[in-house]
Structure formats: C-alpha cells, structure tokens
C-alpha cells in the first residue's frame, strides 16, 4: 500500500520549522519540522502520529499531567 504524500502545512513543504509567513515566504528559526520529520510532506503514518499527539499528548501537557 502506498502512502499518499501531502505537502506539510506546518512547514509549507520546506522541511524546516517555521514560525511565520513574511511577504509570502516561510520564515523561522530553522530546525527540522516535527510534523513531517523534515521531509516537507506528510504521509498517512505522519498524519496518524500527529492526530494522536494533538488528541492525547498535547492536552496532557497543557493540563500539567506530563
């Protein structure tokens, strides 16, 4: 089964962590994008990992449980 590849919306396909869009171009401090693992696109496995993180890990961190 082939994973469909979708451009990462978090890094705009650059593979690098960005914090803002300036004059239509992604800008940021650099580093590897955690949403796509630096690939610039997300596979089905990436989506599954990110959905789990967004639903379970992030709320627990916000509430101070972990």
Helices and strands as residue ranges (DSSP letters): E 6-7, E 20-22, E 25-27, E 41-42, H 44-52, I 53-57, H 58-62
